[in-house]
Amino acid sequence: MKTTLTGLGALLLLLAARTAAEEPKIFAPKHDNDVYASYRQLVWDDFKGSLQVWGPELAMLASTIQLEDLRAQTERTEDGWEARVASLEVVALMDKLQSSSKSAGRNDYTLRHEQGHFDITELGARRLRRAVLDVVGKGSSEGAARYDLEQRLREVYAETLQSMQKMQMQYDGETSNGQRKGKQKLWWKKLQKLMDETDGW
């Protein structure tokens, strides 16, 4: 009952200059196909991987946060140029083909533990959706400001993944991969509180 990250995701940049400031649009698109699922309640049929799960773990969820379709708006200032996010897709994804389980572990309790891992990934995505709104790229030219924005977003993204992975490890460590039922119940309560607090992010 552990989670793995499938990489840093794709940051696809479509940096378009905007002459006037616009309200940023941060999207959480829905994906659900044979390979990926965006955040939702999991079912065992989502675990399509053929990878062997070793050790005491009964299942393994592979999840990450993906950034796509960045559009930037730029503005000339007294000191040069600034670039901000105009629109961006930020989505928590499960990789179904990299997620697997043991047949003996396919029960409601184990699935709920794995859902906790996906909840943590979604919490990271929600926090990232908020964080990107404050990122400003600066440069002596419009292009330099766009480039600086991209680099700063990559830094925020990497920090978010690092923080998320730390929480994933803490979750498995404190619950002993879900085997310590008392600790597991406390984590479910904690995660539900955090999900409620960030609802709409």
C-alpha positions as CSV (number, residue, x, y, z in Angstrom):
1,M,0.0,0.0,0.0
2,K,2.4,2.7,-1.2
3,T,2.4,5.3,-3.8
4,T,4.9,6.1,-6.5
5,L,5.4,9.2,-8.7
6,T,5.4,8.6,-12.4
7,G,7.7,11.5,-13.1
8,L,7.5,15.3,-13.1
9,G,4.6,15.4,-15.6
10,A,4.4,17.5,-18.7
11,L,4.7,21.3,-18.6
12,L,3.5,22.3,-22.0
13,L,4.0,25.9,-22.7
14,L,1.9,28.1,-25.0
15,L,3.0,31.5,-23.9
16,A,0.8,34.1,-25.4
17,A,1.2,37.8,-24.9
18,R,-1.9,39.6,-23.5
19,T,-2.2,43.4,-23.8
20,A,-4.4,43.8,-20.8
21,A,-4.5,42.0,-17.4
22,E,-7.0,39.2,-17.3
23,E,-8.3,37.1,-14.4
24,P,-6.2,33.9,-14.4
25,K,-8.1,30.7,-15.2
26,I,-6.8,27.6,-13.5
27,F,-8.5,24.4,-14.8
28,A,-8.7,20.9,-13.4
29,P,-9.6,18.9,-16.6
30,K,-11.2,15.4,-16.3
31,H,-9.3,12.4,-17.7
32,D,-10.6,8.9,-17.5
33,N,-9.4,6.3,-20.0
34,D,-7.5,3.1,-20.1
35,V,-4.3,4.7,-18.9
36,Y,-5.1,7.7,-16.7
37,A,-7.8,8.9,-14.3
38,S,-8.0,12.3,-12.8
39,Y,-9.0,12.7,-9.2
40,R,-12.1,10.8,-8.1
41,Q,-13.0,7.8,-6.0
42,L,-11.0,4.8,-7.0
43,V,-12.3,1.3,-7.8
44,W,-10.2,-1.9,-8.1
45,D,-10.7,-2.0,-11.8
46,D,-8.4,1.1,-12.0
47,F,-5.5,-1.0,-10.9
48,K,-4.5,-2.4,-14.3
49,G,-0.7,-2.8,-13.8
50,S,1.0,-6.1,-14.0
51,L,3.9,-5.0,-11.8
52,Q,4.5,-7.3,-8.9
53,V,3.8,-5.8,-5.5
54,W,6.5,-6.9,-3.1
55,G,6.7,-6.9,0.7
56,P,3.8,-6.4,3.0
57,E,2.1,-3.9,0.6
58,L,-1.2,-5.2,-0.8
59,A,-1.5,-2.5,-3.5
60,M,0.5,0.3,-5.1
61,L,-1.0,3.5,-6.5
62,A,1.1,5.4,-9.1
63,S,0.1,9.1,-9.1
64,T,1.4,12.5,-9.9
65,I,0.5,16.1,-10.7
66,Q,0.5,17.2,-14.3
67,L,0.7,20.8,-15.6
68,E,-0.5,21.4,-19.2
69,D,-1.4,24.2,-21.6
70,L,0.2,27.2,-19.9
71,R,-0.7,30.6,-21.3
72,A,0.9,33.7,-20.0
73,Q,0.0,37.3,-20.1
74,T,2.8,39.9,-20.2
75,E,2.9,43.5,-19.1
76,R,5.5,46.2,-19.6
77,T,6.7,47.9,-16.4
78,E,9.0,50.7,-15.5
79,D,11.8,48.1,-14.9
80,G,11.1,45.9,-17.9
81,W,8.6,43.2,-18.4
82,E,6.5,40.9,-16.2
83,A,4.7,37.7,-17.1
84,R,1.9,36.0,-15.1
85,V,-0.2,32.9,-15.6
86,A,-3.3,33.6,-17.7
87,S,-4.5,30.0,-17.8
88,L,-3.1,26.7,-16.8
89,E,-4.3,23.1,-16.4
90,V,-3.3,21.5,-13.1
91,V,-4.5,17.9,-12.6
92,A,-3.9,15.1,-10.2
93,L,-3.5,11.9,-12.2
94,M,-3.5,8.2,-11.4
95,D,-1.5,6.0,-13.8
96,K,-3.6,2.9,-14.1
97,L,-1.0,0.8,-15.9
98,Q,1.6,1.5,-13.2
99,S,-0.9,0.8,-10.4
100,S,-1.3,-2.7,-9.2
101,S,-2.5,-4.9,-6.4
102,K,-2.4,-8.4,-4.9
103,S,-5.6,-10.4,-5.2
104,A,-5.6,-11.0,-1.5
105,G,-5.6,-7.3,-0.8
106,R,-8.6,-6.4,-2.9
107,N,-11.0,-5.3,-0.2
108,D,-12.7,-2.1,0.8
109,Y,-10.2,-1.3,3.6
110,T,-7.2,-1.5,1.3
111,L,-8.9,0.5,-1.4
112,R,-9.7,3.2,1.1
113,H,-6.0,3.3,2.1
114,E,-5.0,3.8,-1.5
115,Q,-7.7,6.5,-1.9
116,G,-5.8,8.3,0.9
117,H,-2.8,8.4,-1.4
118,F,-4.8,9.8,-4.2
119,D,-6.3,12.4,-1.8
120,I,-2.8,13.5,-0.9
121,T,-2.0,13.9,-4.6
122,E,-5.1,15.9,-5.1
123,L,-4.3,18.1,-2.1
124,G,-0.9,18.8,-3.8
125,A,-2.7,19.8,-7.0
126,R,-5.1,22.1,-5.2
127,R,-2.2,23.9,-3.4
128,L,-0.4,24.2,-6.6
129,R,-3.4,25.8,-8.3
130,R,-3.3,28.5,-5.6
131,A,0.5,28.9,-5.6
132,V,0.8,29.5,-9.4
133,L,-1.4,32.6,-9.1
134,D,1.4,34.4,-7.2
135,V,4.2,33.5,-9.6
136,V,5.6,36.4,-11.5
137,G,8.3,36.2,-14.2
138,K,10.5,39.3,-14.8
139,G,12.9,40.2,-17.5
140,S,14.4,43.0,-19.6
141,S,12.3,41.8,-22.6
142,E,8.9,40.1,-23.1
143,G,10.6,36.8,-24.0
144,A,12.9,37.0,-21.0
145,A,9.9,37.5,-18.7
146,R,8.1,34.5,-20.1
147,Y,11.2,32.4,-19.7
148,D,11.6,33.5,-16.1
149,L,7.9,32.7,-15.5
150,E,8.4,29.2,-16.8
151,Q,11.5,28.6,-14.7
152,R,9.7,29.9,-11.5
153,L,6.7,27.7,-12.2
154,R,9.0,24.7,-12.6
155,E,10.5,25.5,-9.2
156,V,7.1,25.8,-7.5
157,Y,6.0,22.6,-9.2
158,A,9.1,20.7,-8.0
159,E,8.6,22.0,-4.4
160,T,5.0,20.9,-4.5
161,L,5.9,17.4,-5.6
162,Q,8.6,17.2,-2.9
163,S,6.1,18.2,-0.2
164,M,3.5,15.8,-1.6
165,Q,5.9,12.9,-1.6
166,K,7.0,13.7,2.0
167,M,3.3,13.5,3.0
168,Q,2.9,10.2,1.2
169,M,5.8,8.7,3.0
170,Q,4.5,10.0,6.3
171,Y,1.1,8.5,5.6
172,D,2.5,5.1,4.9
173,G,5.0,5.4,7.8
174,E,2.6,6.3,10.5
175,T,0.0,3.8,9.3
176,S,2.5,1.0,8.5
177,N,1.0,0.9,5.0
178,G,-2.5,0.8,6.5
179,Q,-1.8,-2.1,9.0
180,R,-2.1,0.2,12.1
181,K,-5.9,0.7,11.9
182,G,-6.0,3.2,14.7
183,K,-3.5,5.5,13.0
184,Q,-5.2,4.8,9.7
185,K,-8.5,6.1,11.1
186,L,-6.8,9.3,12.3
187,W,-5.3,9.8,8.9
188,W,-8.6,9.4,7.1
189,K,-10.1,12.0,9.5
190,K,-7.1,14.4,8.8
191,L,-7.3,14.0,5.1
192,Q,-11.1,14.6,5.0
193,K,-10.5,17.8,7.0
194,L,-7.9,19.0,4.5
195,M,-10.0,18.1,1.5
196,D,-12.9,20.0,3.0
197,E,-10.7,23.0,3.7
198,T,-9.4,23.1,0.1
199,D,-12.7,22.3,-1.6
200,G,-13.0,24.6,-4.7
201,W,-9.2,25.2,-5.0
